[in-house]
């Protein structure tokens, strides 16, 4: 790719990213008082993170059953209030054990 084309793409990407982040601050001057809208906006980051993570979990292993075992182990340990390292290790161990016998 030529440098001129790359920099044009880079400027368009930077501009669109900047506008997406700035437009809400310009358009909405006052605090949002609607509880439905506030709760909707509160959960958007979690929904986006989940939508990006779950497909990656199932494509990261050789067998979908191993991925499901790791996901289930991670959810169980997370719901029990364990730390991030414990959840990650438990998930990896679950995937390893299931993939070992496949």
N, CA and C atoms as an extended XYZ file, in Angstrom:
306
Properties=species:S:1:pos:R:3:atomname:S:1:resname:S:1:resid:I:1 pbc="F F F"
N         0.847       -1.166        0.000 N   UNK     1
C         0.000        0.000        0.000 CA  UNK     1
C         0.899        1.238        0.000 C   UNK     1
N         0.533        2.184       -0.800 N   UNK     2
C         1.302        3.428       -0.861 CA  UNK     2
C         1.089        4.239        0.407 C   UNK     2
N         2.093        5.024        0.754 N   UNK     3
C         1.999        5.843        1.964 CA  UNK     3
C         0.861        6.851        1.891 C   UNK     3
N         0.645        7.428        0.712 N   UNK     4
C        -0.415        8.434        0.596 CA  UNK     4
C        -1.789        7.815        0.848 C   UNK     4
N        -2.017        6.632        0.324 N   UNK     5
C        -3.290        5.948        0.542 CA  UNK     5
C        -3.429        5.559        2.013 C   UNK     5
N        -2.342        5.082        2.609 N   UNK     6
C        -2.366        4.704        4.021 CA  UNK     6
C        -2.731        5.888        4.901 C   UNK     6
N        -2.133        7.041        4.648 N   UNK     7
C        -2.411        8.208        5.482 CA  UNK     7
C        -3.832        8.736        5.273 C   UNK     7
N        -4.363        8.587        4.073 N   UNK     8
C        -5.761        8.965        3.843 CA  UNK     8
C        -6.680        8.061        4.668 C   UNK     8
N        -6.420        6.747        4.610 N   UNK     9
C        -7.201        5.807        5.421 CA  UNK     9
C        -7.060        6.113        6.906 C   UNK     9
N        -5.857        6.423        7.324 N   UNK    10
C        -5.600        6.719        8.728 CA  UNK    10
C        -6.355        7.968        9.178 C   UNK    10
N        -6.370        8.998        8.354 N   UNK    11
C        -7.100       10.221        8.692 CA  UNK    11
C        -8.606        9.974        8.773 C   UNK    11
N        -9.128        9.199        7.836 N   UNK    12
C       -10.558        8.887        7.860 CA  UNK    12
C       -10.902        8.084        9.111 C   UNK    12
N       -10.074        7.110        9.436 N   UNK    13
C       -10.310        6.301       10.628 CA  UNK    13
C       -10.218        7.138       11.893 C   UNK    13
N        -9.204        7.971       11.995 N   UNK    14
C        -9.048        8.823       13.178 CA  UNK    14
C       -10.203        9.813       13.287 C   UNK    14
N       -10.601       10.399       12.169 N   UNK    15
C       -11.707       11.354       12.183 CA  UNK    15
C       -13.020       10.715       12.588 C   UNK    15
N       -13.306        9.541       12.031 N   UNK    16
C       -14.566        8.880       12.383 CA  UNK    16
C       -14.562        8.432       13.843 C   UNK    16
N       -13.432        7.948       14.333 N   UNK    17
C       -13.344        7.556       15.742 CA  UNK    17
C       -13.515        8.762       16.650 C   UNK    17
N       -12.893        9.861       16.297 N   UNK    18
C       -12.998       11.081       17.100 CA  UNK    18
C       -14.436       11.597       17.116 C   UNK    18
N       -15.083       11.599       15.951 N   UNK    19
C       -16.461       12.087       15.882 CA  UNK    19
C       -17.417       11.219       16.698 C   UNK    19
N       -17.220        9.907       16.651 N   UNK    20
C       -18.085        9.013       17.426 CA  UNK    20
C       -17.968        9.310       18.911 C   UNK    20
N       -16.797        9.707       19.363 N   UNK    21
C       -16.598        9.984       20.785 CA  UNK    21
C       -17.014       11.401       21.175 C   UNK    21
N       -16.966       12.339       20.245 N   UNK    22
C       -17.238       13.741       20.571 CA  UNK    22
C       -18.708       14.110       20.384 C   UNK    22
N       -19.364       13.543       19.400 N   UNK    23
C       -20.745       13.927       19.093 CA  UNK    23
C       -21.680       13.782       20.300 C   UNK    23
N       -21.613       12.703       21.083 N   UNK    24
C       -22.508       12.645       22.256 CA  UNK    24
C       -22.289       13.787       23.244 C   UNK    24
N       -21.054       14.227       23.424 N   UNK    25
C       -20.799       15.334       24.343 CA  UNK    25
C       -21.342       16.652       23.802 C   UNK    25
N       -21.319       16.808       22.499 N   UNK    26
C       -21.839       18.033       21.886 CA  UNK    26
C       -23.367       18.006       21.855 C   UNK    26
N       -23.944       16.852       21.535 N   UNK    27
C       -25.394       16.757       21.365 CA  UNK    27
C       -26.150       16.769       22.693 C   UNK    27
N       -25.567       16.202       23.727 N   UNK    28
C       -26.274       16.099       25.012 CA  UNK    28
C       -25.545       16.951       26.036 C   UNK    28
N       -26.146       18.067       26.384 N   UNK    29
C       -25.514       19.010       27.311 CA  UNK    29
C       -25.850       18.707       28.770 C   UNK    29
N       -27.040       18.204       29.012 N   UNK    30
C       -27.467       18.013       30.396 CA  UNK    30
C       -27.372       16.539       30.790 C   UNK    30
N       -27.485       16.272       32.074 N   UNK    31
C       -27.418       14.915       32.586 CA  UNK    31
C       -28.665       14.140       32.159 C   UNK    31
N       -28.482       12.875       31.790 N   UNK    32
C       -29.597       12.033       31.371 CA  UNK    32
C       -30.360       11.595       32.613 C   UNK    32
N       -31.640       11.930       32.662 N   UNK    33
C       -32.443       11.623       33.846 CA  UNK    33
C       -33.335       10.396       33.666 C   UNK    33
N       -33.536        9.969       32.444 N   UNK    34
C       -34.373        8.806       32.183 CA  UNK    34
C       -33.650        7.547       32.671 C   UNK    34
N       -34.266        6.817       33.592 N   UNK    35
C       -33.605        5.650       34.181 CA  UNK    35
C       -33.420        4.522       33.170 C   UNK    35
N       -34.355        4.381       32.220 N   UNK    36
C       -34.213        3.346       31.197 CA  UNK    36
C       -32.999        3.614       30.319 C   UNK    36
N       -32.846        4.844       29.864 N   UNK    37
C       -31.710        5.206       29.015 CA  UNK    37
C       -30.403        5.068       29.785 C   UNK    37
N       -30.403        5.485       31.042 N   UNK    38
C       -29.190        5.372       31.863 CA  UNK    38
C       -28.784        3.913       32.046 C   UNK    38
N       -29.747        3.043       32.328 N   UNK    39
C       -29.410        1.632       32.507 CA  UNK    39
C       -28.984        1.005       31.182 C   UNK    39
N       -29.612        1.419       30.077 N   UNK    40
C       -29.208        0.931       28.761 CA  UNK    40
C       -27.767        1.322       28.470 C   UNK    40
N       -27.416        2.564       28.699 N   UNK    41
C       -26.050        3.027       28.449 CA  UNK    41
C       -25.048        2.398       29.416 C   UNK    41
N       -25.496        2.059       30.605 N   UNK    42
C       -24.608        1.435       31.589 CA  UNK    42
C       -24.174        0.043       31.134 C   UNK    42
N       -25.089       -0.707       30.511 N   UNK    43
C       -24.798       -2.094       30.144 CA  UNK    43
C       -24.213       -2.262       28.747 C   UNK    43
N       -24.124       -1.224       27.954 N   UNK    44
C       -23.570       -1.341       26.605 CA  UNK    44
C       -22.139       -1.881       26.603 C   UNK    44
N       -21.221       -1.376       27.433 N   UNK    45
C       -19.856       -1.936       27.395 CA  UNK    45
C       -19.815       -3.435       27.695 C   UNK    45
N       -20.637       -3.896       28.628 N   UNK    46
C       -20.662       -5.323       28.946 CA  UNK    46
C       -21.201       -6.137       27.772 C   UNK    46
N       -22.216       -5.633       27.119 N   UNK    47
C       -22.797       -6.339       25.980 CA  UNK    47
C       -21.808       -6.424       24.824 C   UNK    47
N       -21.108       -5.337       24.559 N   UNK    48
C       -20.131       -5.332       23.468 CA  UNK    48
C       -18.970       -6.261       23.788 C   UNK    48
N       -18.483       -6.212       25.012 N   UNK    49
C       -17.386       -7.091       25.417 CA  UNK    49
C       -17.796       -8.557       25.311 C   UNK    49
N       -19.005       -8.876       25.719 N   UNK    50
C       -19.498      -10.248       25.613 CA  UNK    50
C       -19.636      -10.665       24.156 C   UNK    50
N       -20.152       -9.779       23.326 N   UNK    51
C       -20.325      -10.093       21.906 CA  UNK    51
C       -18.995      -10.320       21.208 C   UNK    51
N       -17.940       -9.697       21.682 N   UNK    52
C       -16.623       -9.905       21.079 CA  UNK    52
C       -15.905      -11.107       21.686 C   UNK    52
N       -16.157      -11.416       22.940 N   UNK    53
C       -15.409      -12.462       23.630 CA  UNK    53
C       -15.952      -13.860       23.361 C   UNK    53
N       -17.255      -14.040       23.404 N   UNK    54
C       -17.841      -15.377       23.283 CA  UNK    54
C       -17.474      -16.055       21.961 C   UNK    54
N       -17.574      -15.407       20.808 N   UNK    55
C       -17.130      -16.090       19.585 CA  UNK    55
C       -15.639      -16.430       19.606 C   UNK    55
N       -14.827      -15.560       20.187 N   UNK    56
C       -13.393      -15.830       20.266 CA  UNK    56
C       -13.107      -17.041       21.144 C   UNK    56
N       -13.906      -17.241       22.178 N   UNK    57
C       -13.732      -18.408       23.049 CA  UNK    57
C       -13.922      -19.690       22.251 C   UNK    57
N       -14.942      -19.736       21.416 N   UNK    58
C       -15.236      -20.968       20.694 CA  UNK    58
C       -14.320      -21.199       19.499 C   UNK    58
N       -13.637      -20.180       19.020 N   UNK    59
C       -12.682      -20.371       17.933 CA  UNK    59
C       -11.259      -20.567       18.437 C   UNK    59
N       -11.034      -20.489       19.731 N   UNK    60
C        -9.680      -20.567       20.281 CA  UNK    60
C        -9.222      -21.999       20.518 C   UNK    60
N       -10.129      -22.950       20.510 N   UNK    61
C        -9.763      -24.335       20.782 CA  UNK    61
C       -10.006      -25.191       19.552 C   UNK    61
N        -9.510      -26.424       19.622 N   UNK    62
C        -9.690      -27.346       18.501 CA  UNK    62
C       -11.065      -27.998       18.493 C   UNK    62
N       -11.715      -28.011       19.641 N   UNK    63
C       -12.989      -28.708       19.774 CA  UNK    63
C       -13.934      -27.834       20.566 C   UNK    63
N       -15.144      -27.683       20.101 N   UNK    64
C       -16.080      -26.757       20.752 CA  UNK    64
C       -16.447      -27.211       22.158 C   UNK    64
N       -16.357      -28.513       22.435 N   UNK    65
C       -16.690      -29.009       23.768 CA  UNK    65
C       -15.669      -28.506       24.787 C   UNK    65
N       -14.401      -28.468       24.387 N   UNK    66
C       -13.368      -27.917       25.267 CA  UNK    66
C       -13.603      -26.444       25.550 C   UNK    66
N       -14.005      -25.717       24.524 N   UNK    67
C       -14.305      -24.291       24.710 CA  UNK    67
C       -15.496      -24.102       25.641 C   UNK    67
N       -16.509      -24.934       25.473 N   UNK    68
C       -17.685      -24.839       26.347 CA  UNK    68
C       -17.318      -25.175       27.789 C   UNK    68
N       -16.453      -26.168       27.982 N   UNK    69
C       -16.021      -26.528       29.336 CA  UNK    69
C       -15.256      -25.378       29.980 C   UNK    69
N       -14.385      -24.748       29.218 N   UNK    70
C       -13.650      -23.601       29.746 CA  UNK    70
C       -14.563      -22.440       30.081 C   UNK    70
N       -15.536      -22.190       29.228 N   UNK    71
C       -16.488      -21.108       29.475 CA  UNK    71
C       -17.330      -21.391       30.717 C   UNK    71
N       -17.791      -22.615       30.849 N   UNK    72
C       -18.595      -22.974       32.023 CA  UNK    72
C       -17.767      -22.862       33.297 C   UNK    72
N       -16.530      -23.346       33.246 N   UNK    73
C       -15.657      -23.235       34.420 CA  UNK    73
C       -15.411      -21.774       34.774 C   UNK    73
N       -15.191      -20.947       33.771 N   UNK    74
C       -14.948      -19.523       34.025 CA  UNK    74
C       -16.172      -18.860       34.648 C   UNK    74
N       -17.341      -19.174       34.140 N   UNK    75
C       -18.569      -18.577       34.681 CA  UNK    75
C       -18.796      -19.028       36.121 C   UNK    75
N       -18.582      -20.312       36.392 N   UNK    76
C       -18.788      -20.822       37.758 CA  UNK    76
C       -17.833      -20.152       38.736 C   UNK    76
N       -16.555      -20.099       38.378 N   UNK    77
C       -15.584      -19.491       39.285 CA  UNK    77
C       -15.817      -17.988       39.435 C   UNK    77
N       -16.237      -17.334       38.365 N   UNK    78
C       -16.507      -15.896       38.454 CA  UNK    78
C       -17.721      -15.621       39.339 C   UNK    78
N       -18.749      -16.442       39.214 N   UNK    79
C       -19.939      -16.257       40.047 CA  UNK    79
C       -19.667      -16.553       41.518 C   UNK    79
N       -18.664      -17.377       41.791 N   UNK    80
C       -18.271      -17.641       43.180 CA  UNK    80
C       -17.424      -16.511       43.752 C   UNK    80
N       -17.094      -15.529       42.924 N   UNK    81
C       -16.350      -14.366       43.403 CA  UNK    81
C       -14.846      -14.547       43.412 C   UNK    81
N       -14.333      -15.505       42.675 N   UNK    82
C       -12.890      -15.728       42.620 CA  UNK    82
C       -12.228      -14.623       41.802 C   UNK    82
N       -10.940      -14.467       41.973 N   UNK    83
C       -10.191      -13.437       41.264 CA  UNK    83
C        -9.979      -13.791       39.802 C   UNK    83
N        -9.501      -12.819       39.055 N   UNK    84
C        -9.303      -12.992       37.618 CA  UNK    84
C        -8.303      -14.098       37.310 C   UNK    84
N        -7.222      -14.156       38.063 N   UNK    85
C        -6.208      -15.185       37.823 CA  UNK    85
C        -6.775      -16.571       38.091 C   UNK    85
N        -7.514      -16.725       39.163 N   UNK    86
C        -8.117      -18.021       39.490 CA  UNK    86
C        -9.111      -18.442       38.415 C   UNK    86
N        -9.906      -17.519       37.949 N   UNK    87
C       -10.881      -17.822       36.896 CA  UNK    87
C       -10.162      -18.244       35.619 C   UNK    87
N        -9.117      -17.524       35.247 N   UNK    88
C        -8.376      -17.845       34.027 CA  UNK    88
C        -7.694      -19.204       34.134 C   UNK    88
N        -7.079      -19.480       35.283 N   UNK    89
C        -6.401      -20.770       35.465 CA  UNK    89
C        -7.408      -21.916       35.452 C   UNK    89
N        -8.522      -21.760       36.131 N   UNK    90
C        -9.544      -22.809       36.149 CA  UNK    90
C       -10.088      -23.069       34.753 C   UNK    90
N       -10.291      -22.021       34.006 N   UNK    91
C       -10.777      -22.159       32.644 CA  UNK    91
C        -9.757      -22.886       31.770 C   UNK    91
N        -8.498      -22.520       31.894 N   UNK    92
C        -7.441      -23.179       31.113 CA  UNK    92
C        -7.308      -24.647       31.484 C   UNK    92
N        -7.396      -24.951       32.770 N   UNK    93
C        -7.314      -26.347       33.218 CA  UNK    93
C        -8.492      -27.152       32.679 C   UNK    93
N        -9.678      -26.579       32.698 N   UNK    94
C       -10.854      -27.281       32.174 CA  UNK    94
C       -10.699      -27.572       30.689 C   UNK    94
N       -10.235      -26.604       29.933 N   UNK    95
C       -10.025      -26.815       28.499 CA  UNK    95
C        -8.951      -27.869       28.277 C   UNK    95
N        -7.871      -27.797       29.042 N   UNK    96
C        -6.778      -28.753       28.890 CA  UNK    96
C        -7.250      -30.180       29.152 C   UNK    96
N        -8.007      -30.370       30.219 N   UNK    97
C        -8.474      -31.718       30.563 CA  UNK    97
C        -9.418      -32.262       29.495 C   UNK    97
N       -10.338      -31.442       29.039 N   UNK    98
C       -11.291      -31.906       28.021 CA  UNK    98
C       -10.580      -32.175       26.700 C   UNK    98
N        -9.670      -31.295       26.302 N   UNK    99
C        -8.948      -31.482       25.039 CA  UNK    99
C        -7.966      -32.650       25.120 C   UNK    99
N        -7.508      -32.975       26.319 N   UNK   100
C        -6.564      -34.077       26.501 CA  UNK   100
C        -7.204      -35.411       26.136 C   UNK   100
N        -8.493      -35.548       26.428 N   UNK   101
C        -9.189      -36.805       26.169 CA  UNK   101
C        -9.947      -36.807       24.846 C   UNK   101
N        -9.769      -35.829       24.043 N   UNK   102
C       -10.438      -35.777       22.734 CA  UNK   102
C        -9.632      -36.516       21.707 C   UNK   102
